[in-house]
Amino acid sequence: MRPSFTSLAVASAFFLSSLAGAQAPLSTDTQGYLDFIGAKSGAPTVSGTGIATGPYNAKFGSSAANAAGKTAFDVYCFDWLSNAGDGKVQILTFSDLVNQNGAVATALYSKITGSAGASNTLTLGTLNSAAWLANSMNAGVQGLWDEKHVALWNLFWKDGAGSPGMPGEGNYRGITDPNNTGGALYWYNQAVANSGFDASSYRIFAPVDDQGRFVSNRQVFMGQVTQVPEPASLALVVVGLVGLGSAARRRKQ
């Protein structure tokens, strides 16, 4: 069956509308607004602390008003020390952060590696491990979200002895038993073993102020994104589809 101009026009409209609904930043240096909704339905808290674990839900857009109309997606926080909330963010790739590309990345790098209790090291492998845990939470058993998120936090924050430390200074379920698949230490070790995970679709949402400067007391989030083609690319797609439609109409005539 030969394509008609009408069917191609409908396909074009559907294609463009699906791109318009994408929930991702346009590029790695985009600044926008992160609308933090809160813990995802069913997400537990860390026993004895009241600290909520992920996944969390958020929306992203060019402004607060723009973000409000977007589709919610999952984000994961880096630590249990900072306050989560709405605000402007800058989008960083993992390489941006590790290589300290720009003032925001440099400031965030310093926060992660220089704060009391921090790991003092930050590599692509560590960030890939964090993305592996996030992916595991997204696809895995809901009852293990808390253990996995505590493991994620401990990729970046250690206790004084250099071993995984826990929120609220207490031990967490299964933390001392690396073979307990319901424990944080088990998932921590699994994440370290998966430091080669392909995290190319993940981005960091670094909080910034109105001048684009890093805000250290706001929570840093990580989430999986979908790249949106630039306007020039969209124009080429439209031109191509229109051209196909014209050709089909001529053949029909």
C-alpha positions, 0 to 999 in steps of 0.5 A: 500500500502506498502512503498517502499525504494525509497519513504522512501528515498524521505521522508527522504530527504524532512524531512532533507531538511525542518530541514536544512531550519529552521530559528531558533537557535539550543539552548537557549545559541546559539550565531549567526548573526542577519541580520536586513532587516528592517520594514516589508512591510506595517508597519507604523511609529509612528505619528509625530516621524518617528519611525518605528513600527513592525513587522520587518524582519530579518534573523538568521544564524551562520554568516553574510554569513550564515544568508544571505541565510536564510528565513526572519522571523518577529522580534519585538523590545523592545524599541524606544531608541536603534539603530536597525542593523545587528550584533552578538546576543545571544539567551535567553529564557524569563526565562534566562532574568528574572532569569539573567542567565549569563552575557548577561542576567544580563546586559540586565536585568539591561538595561530594569529595570535600565534605566531612564523611565524603568518600574523597574520590569521585570517578565515572565508575562510582557514578555508573554504579549509582546509575546501576542502582537507580536502574535496579530500583526502577526495574526491581522489587519495590520492597528493596528500594530503601536498601538500594537507595541507602547503598547509593548514598554510601557510594559517596558518603562514608563513615570515619573508618572508610566503610559504608556509613548509615543515615542517622548513625545507626546500622541498617537492615542487613548492612553487616551481611554482604550476602543478605539480598535484603541488605544495603551492603549487599547492594552496595557491593553489587553496585561497585561490581557494576561500575561499567554500567552504561549510564549514558542516558543519565544526567545530574540535576545540580541546583543553582541560583538565579545567577547560575551559581551552585547552591550547596544546601539543596539536594542534587538529583540524578535521573534518566533522560531522553535527548530532544533533537535541536530545532534545526533537526526537527525542521529537517524531519518536517521537510523530509516528511512533507517531501515524501507526502508530495511525492506520494500525492504526485504518484497517486495523480 
